[in-house]
Amino acid sequence: MKMSPRERVMAALGRQETDRIPHCELFVDVAMAEKLLGWKLSGGATGGSVAKNPYTADQAKAVADFLGHDNIGFILRAPEYAQKEIGTEGRSFMHGGLIKTEADLGMIDLPDPQRDEFYKDAAEFVRQKGDYACHLSTRIGLVQTMLSLGIENFALLLYDNRPLVEKLLDIYFDWIVVVADRICQLGFDIFWTTDDFAFKTAMFFSPDDFRELLFDRYKRVLEKVSIPWVLHSDGNIKEALPILIELGVAGIHPNEKGAMDIAEVKREYGDQICVLGNVDLDLLGRGTPQEVEAEVRELIRTVGPGGGYIITSGNSLASYLKRENVVAMAEAIRKYGTYPIQP
């Protein structure tokens, strides 16, 4: 039976087999949307640098319709306090965290999460979601803390001044507790957090530090989340998966190629979580449509059987990807993604 996009995504997050494998993206860079649809939009926002959601609901649905995506998303997150350099097509690079001591915490001025006006755009966006699964993309507080302190300084402070790290974490986590509660009342379908905490080889800090620093803080936020929680982190987060499952994560994204074996994650944890990913961004940026098709087919063949799989790029649809490869990915998903999956 043919499912709606929302039905398809929600069933996959519930680890059920669907009519076809859902095709989703965390974000599509504005410059990529312009390439795909011939638009001229203001700015060149990228997923990692967006301060304000760049798309109307109609624009988001137009991109989703063009590529056959089953989801649209809205970005709402607290700012970080770091120096920012803007590269090509709006891509930003953070460096030099501005928070050096406890005295610097006074510069942090987050939007008031109790104000109804703060949620006005999000509410209007989700009211127009149609049949799509609509996710709220946010950061739960870890990334802002690391960027505001500077990643190297953050690592040193874990040993030299852990109370400062915890004070800053609490500022951000206190904020997102309120936001999570309000957002889940608006009609969003997925709470998708983007807090990277790993290199390709291992986590930025030990699983013990993750549990000590973050478990109770995450739990406090997630007690307010009444919709499925999907976590995004690049890098190798395999050591954290049991902790994340204990916290109630519904899906893990993107299972980065070269850092995580997505088929292995599905085999070991597919009875507990949905896996999302992971068409290689390097291939989408430098390969051929034929190579992209072959990669999509192999992912569907090895990860798709049994359900509980949502195919996405290995991060998001960045501006530097080849238009023809992004289109080839979408076409291959339609070609090979129908259940039952063919070997």
PEMODA-V92443 format. One record per residue. N is the residue number from 1. PSI is psi in degrees with one decimal (NA if undefined). OMEGA is omega as a letter, one per 20 degrees, with the letter a starting at -180 (NA if undefined). Layout:
# PEMODA-V92443
n=<N N>
psi=<PSI PSI>
omega=<OMEGA OMEGA>
This chain:
# PEMODA-V92443
n=<1 2 3 4 5 6 7 8 9 10 11 12 13 14 15 16 17 18 19 20 21 22 23 24 25 26 27 28 29 30 31 32 33 34 35 36 37 38 39 40 41 42 43 44 45 46 47 48 49 50 51 52 53 54 55 56 57 58 59 60 61 62 63 64 65 66 67 68 69 70 71 72 73 74 75 76 77 78 79 80 81 82 83 84 85 86 87 88 89 90 91 92 93 94 95 96 97 98 99 100 101 102 103 104 105 106 107 108 109 110 111 112 113 114 115 116 117 118 119 120 121 122 123 124 125 126 127 128 129 130 131 132 133 134 135 136 137 138 139 140 141 142 143 144 145 146 147 148 149 150 151 152 153 154 155 156 157 158 159 160 161 162 163 164 165 166 167 168 169 170 171 172 173 174 175 176 177 178 179 180 181 182 183 184 185 186 187 188 189 190 191 192 193 194 195 196 197 198 199 200 201 202 203 204 205 206 207 208 209 210 211 212 213 214 215 216 217 218 219 220 221 222 223 224 225 226 227 228 229 230 231 232 233 234 235 236 237 238 239 240 241 242 243 244 245 246 247 248 249 250 251 252 253 254 255 256 257 258 259 260 261 262 263 264 265 266 267 268 269 270 271 272 273 274 275 276 277 278 279 280 281 282 283 284 285 286 287 288 289 290 291 292 293 294 295 296 297 298 299 300 301 302 303 304 305 306 307 308 309 310 311 312 313 314 315 316 317 318 319 320 321 322 323 324 325 326 327 328 329 330 331 332 333 334 335 336 337 338 339 340 341 342 343>
psi=<132.9 133.0 156.4 161.7 -44.5 -45.2 -41.0 -47.1 -46.2 -35.4 -40.6 -40.2 -26.8 10.7 33.7 152.8 137.4 -175.4 -36.3 162.3 126.9 145.1 114.5 164.0 143.6 -42.0 151.0 117.8 144.1 -40.6 -32.9 -40.9 -38.8 -41.3 -41.3 -42.8 0.3 25.3 164.4 96.6 158.9 131.7 170.7 48.5 140.3 157.8 -35.1 -9.0 3.7 125.6 -26.7 138.1 126.5 -11.3 144.5 166.7 -40.2 -39.9 -44.0 -41.0 -33.2 -42.0 -45.4 -41.0 -40.6 -40.7 -4.8 24.6 151.6 1.5 160.2 162.4 156.9 132.9 129.0 111.9 161.3 149.6 155.4 162.4 87.6 161.3 143.3 132.3 136.0 124.0 -157.0 146.0 33.0 5.2 127.4 152.8 120.0 139.9 160.9 69.4 142.6 -13.0 109.9 -35.3 173.1 -32.4 -27.9 -14.5 -22.2 -18.2 -12.2 123.8 90.0 151.2 144.3 111.4 -4.3 -13.9 128.1 -35.6 -30.4 -26.8 5.4 -50.1 -40.3 -42.3 -42.2 -40.4 -50.4 -26.3 -25.2 19.6 -19.5 -135.0 1.1 149.5 131.2 118.1 149.1 120.0 121.8 172.3 136.2 -12.0 -21.2 -47.9 -43.6 -37.9 -47.1 -43.6 -38.5 -29.5 -20.8 130.9 -42.3 -43.2 -38.3 -45.5 -41.6 -39.3 -23.7 -28.8 -37.2 -32.2 64.8 -34.2 -35.1 -43.5 -45.1 -36.1 -43.0 -41.4 -44.1 -35.8 -47.3 -40.6 -36.5 -38.4 -48.1 -23.8 -45.0 -44.2 -44.1 -44.4 -45.3 -42.4 -40.3 -10.3 -5.5 -17.2 9.8 154.1 -26.4 138.4 103.6 109.1 143.6 78.4 93.5 134.9 33.1 149.2 180.0 -26.8 -32.4 175.1 158.8 -27.3 168.4 158.2 -33.1 -42.7 -39.6 -47.5 -43.2 -43.5 -37.4 -23.9 -53.7 -33.6 -46.0 -45.2 -39.5 -38.5 -47.3 -19.8 -21.5 -6.8 115.4 9.5 162.9 138.1 123.0 131.9 130.0 126.8 127.2 168.6 -175.1 100.6 20.0 -36.6 -21.9 -10.7 -44.1 -35.5 -43.7 -38.9 -40.1 -33.9 -15.0 21.7 139.1 -32.0 149.3 129.0 142.8 8.0 61.1 129.8 135.8 -13.8 -38.7 144.1 102.9 -34.5 -38.0 -41.3 -42.4 -43.6 -41.4 -31.6 4.6 -15.8 -2.3 -25.9 157.9 139.5 139.2 136.9 -163.3 61.8 122.0 123.7 -35.3 -40.1 -42.2 -26.6 -27.4 -8.6 -164.9 160.0 -33.8 -39.5 -37.6 -45.6 -44.0 -40.0 -43.6 -45.5 -42.1 -40.8 -46.1 -40.9 -38.4 -27.9 -26.1 -37.8 135.5 -6.1 -170.5 27.8 132.5 121.7 133.7 173.4 174.5 5.8 -80.1 171.6 90.2 158.7 -26.0 -1.2 153.9 131.5 -45.6 -27.6 -35.4 -42.1 -40.9 -37.8 -48.4 -42.6 -38.6 -36.2 -42.9 -35.2 -41.2 -6.8 4.8 136.2 144.9 142.1 133.8 136.7 NA>
omega=<a a r r a r a a a r r r r r r r a r r a r r a r r a r r a r r r r r a a r a r a r r a a r a a a a r r a a a r r a r r r r r r r a a a r r a r a r a r a a r r a a r a r a r a r r a a r a r r r a a a a r a a a a r a a a r a a r a r a a a a a r r r r a r a a a a a r a a r r a r a r a a r r a a a r a a r r r a r a r r a a a r r r a r a r a r a a r r a r a a a r a a a r a a r a a r a a a r r r a r r a a r r a a r r r r a a a a a a r r a a r a r r a a r a r r r r r r r a a a a a a r r a r r r r a r a r a i a a r a r a r a r r r r a a a a r a a r r a r h r a r r r r a a a r r r r r r a r r a a r a a a a a a r r a a r a r r a r r a a a a r r r a r r r r r a a r r r a a a a r i a r a NA>
